[in-house]
Amino acid sequence: MTGDRATAENTQTIKVNLVGAGVLNVRKGISVLDLVQYDEYQRKSPIVAVMVDNALYGLLWELEQDCTVEFIDMESSDGMRVYTRSMVMLLARAASEVLPGCKLRMEHTLGNGVYGEIDYVRPLRKTDVDNIEKRMHEIVKADEPIIVHNVQREDVENLFKKSGQTEKLNLMRYRKNPGVYVHTCGWFNDFTYGNMVPSTGYLGIFRLRYYMPGFILELPRKENPQVVPIYVEQGKLANIYYESVKWSKILGVSNLIDLNDLVEKGKAGDLIRVAEAFQEKKISEIADQIARNIDLIRVVLIAGPSSSGKTTFAQRLGVQLRIHGIKPVPVSMDDYFVDREKTPRDEKGEYDFECLEAIDSELFNEHIISLIQGEEIELPSYDFITGSRQKSNKTLKLGDRDLLIIEGIHGLNDKLTSSIPKGRKFKIYVSALTQINLDNHNWVPTTYLRILRRIVRDYNSRGNNATDTIRRWPSVRRGEEKHIFPFQESADIMFNSALIYEIAVLKGYAEPLLKEVSRDNPEYAMARRLRRFLGYFVPISCEDIPYNSIIREFIGDSCFAVK
């Protein structure tokens, strides 16, 4: 579509290449929201943000020069982040109006929602949550504007004191800009580290549910943004998060300001040593549990999403098992791939190496059963160049105190080991669940930590730049959603591989790599977001990090064999 959209009063125009609609001649300074009328896509959800030359902005952003514009709806990860961020502001305002003087804390994601708690003069009740939800719907119905404005530092203090968010003031000293972008909805002001929708009328799809001692803000998923799915209880994951929060409080590091204060006081080394000791203790407890049941358990299966530190965890677990006189015997699931021509294809017609059918489950079960029963097997070997399985001329037989250790994407899926009784296998879910928040309203997504780990590792060990890693990340995430997360609650035990200090360490490695991502690339939006996020962390050097640390799997110099 082409046309002169300039008004008679203002003849200054710019060219906007609107993805899906063509080049538009529009007046300089036009709001992106005014361009939504030219969108020609049939969308299932509202447009909530915009990508301008590969940088994400809110719909109230004004265009001042020639650019390429792409609308972002809730069927994308970027769109859901904007929606979620806006929902939290709506929730914070409603909670303050229903429970005056309360303090809202968003803790972490849980299922399709976000778990949080409210500090008040008394314990939170279900009726309180119901009333807050009711007030949220009233504000949505009123379709109140959410205005973004640049506020000078000296004026920020009064705004945040008014809304009871004094903890945000401490973070301002880590911002280099003289002004701060603040969002305002009615009387309520918030600093949210990102874009929001232009008005509350966009925010009608949610549920707020009492979940002792707090609540869960249930949200739609990008796959179907029109409805809130039925909540699926994730008790084991919730317990791991609870343990992480409890441990953070013991360390005195509940949020980013606490972490930065420790680093600036020269106490990073102590924090590292205690955090590493805690993880070693947890790994030791897992080994103890396995050892107590070694007469039954013959197979340990380890699974988790990308960059969770599974390889280092497996080897550290092996060390602890040896203390009990148990010899860990690793078996590679990769050697059980079916021949390339038998590999199923995905919806794009490409080989789907992550699906369960890409593994010869029948042979895998046959071999595992034979090993458990004391028989000798000949191990297969998969040639990834030819795409075929071959003989390895290597045999394996388990001794009385030998224990199979198998790490792989399908480890938690019982279909992989369908012939092995549940009592004979022990399943471990490993994930990096971040333990600190930026402030009371903004938690650190676990995906941020994992992609930072992967960016650093891929550069150090595989020669990939940050652009390549970010480009592959959506595909990685789709595989996790399909093959790992649905089975996480079936694990016998969960292990949190995140270290409370590690983002401050990764900062020094990741920032230079992220700066190399060109604005010409679609990956720039993610790189820009991660750079801004890292900007709030005071860096920590790696000198006090032990060589068996999980973070060494990513930054280098691990004493274990890692790839």
Secondary structure as UniProt FT lines:
FT   TURN            8..9
FT   STRAND          13..18
FT   TURN            19..21
FT   STRAND          22..27
FT   TURN            28..29
FT   STRAND          30..31
FT   HELIX           32..38
FT   STRAND          47..52
FT   TURN            53..54
FT   STRAND          55..57
FT   TURN            59..60
FT   STRAND          62..63
FT   STRAND          67..73
FT   TURN            74..75
FT   HELIX           77..98
FT   TURN            100..101
FT   STRAND          103..110
FT   TURN            111..112
FT   STRAND          113..119
FT   HELIX           126..142
FT   STRAND          147..152
FT   HELIX           153..162
FT   TURN            163..164
FT   HELIX           166..174
FT   STRAND          179..185
FT   TURN            186..187
FT   STRAND          188..190
FT   HELIX           200..202
FT   STRAND          207..211
FT   TURN            212..213
FT   STRAND          214..218
FT   TURN            222..223
FT   TURN            225..226
FT   HELIX           235..251
FT   HELIX           256..264
FT   TURN            265..266
FT   HELIX           268..292
FT   TURN            293..296
FT   STRAND          299..303
FT   TURN            306..307
FT   HELIX           310..323
FT   TURN            324..325
FT   STRAND          327..332
FT   HELIX           333..336
FT   HELIX           340..342
FT   TURN            347..348
FT   TURN            353..354
FT   HELIX           356..358
FT   HELIX           361..372
FT   TURN            373..374
FT   STRAND          377..383
FT   TURN            384..387
FT   STRAND          388..396
FT   TURN            400..401
FT   STRAND          402..407
FT   TURN            409..412
FT   TURN            414..419
FT   HELIX           422..424
FT   STRAND          425..431
FT   HELIX           446..462
FT   HELIX           466..483
FT   HELIX           485..490
FT   STRAND          493..496
FT   TURN            500..501
FT   HELIX           502..515
FT   TURN            519..520
FT   TURN            522..523
FT   HELIX           524..534
FT   TURN            535..536
FT   TURN            543..544
FT   TURN            547..548
FT   TURN            550..551
FT   HELIX           552..555
//
